[in-house]
């Protein structure tokens, strides 16, 4: 695990695709939101980051490197993003009431004001959720 804080306050964490990565990614959100005085958004931010990181861990081979970032857009809105090397793009699931999977992006879309999927070089992708700071 490698953690960096770049100016102006871009919190970055490089992780291995394992179940424990989700906890560390959520903690990065809390660290950033406390720094910015956005504690009121912490619960939703942690939930969004949990869903994005879980999707990345499931999409990758075990121990692949994933990168999580938390930063603020020009208007001050928090941006949560996860990059991974998998070519599989996230999809909305059609989960029934008994399903244990398939609701993550639906939840993220409810809590974030914007959800963006970016295809990077090669097969890498980044999934970005923009929250409303107001």
HELIX and SHEET records of a PDB file:
HELIX    1   1 UNK A   21  UNK A   36  1                                  16    
HELIX    2   2 UNK A   39  UNK A   41  5                                   3    
HELIX    3   3 UNK A   42  UNK A   59  1                                  18    
HELIX    4   4 UNK A  104  UNK A  111  1                                   8    
SHEET    1   A 6 UNK A   2  UNK A   6  0                                        
SHEET    2   A 6 UNK A  10  UNK A  16 -1                                        
SHEET    3   A 6 UNK A  65  UNK A  72 -1                                        
SHEET    4   A 6 UNK A  78  UNK A  84 -1                                        
SHEET    5   A 6 UNK A 125  UNK A 130 -1                                        
SHEET    6   A 6 UNK A 114  UNK A 119 -1                                        
END                                                                             
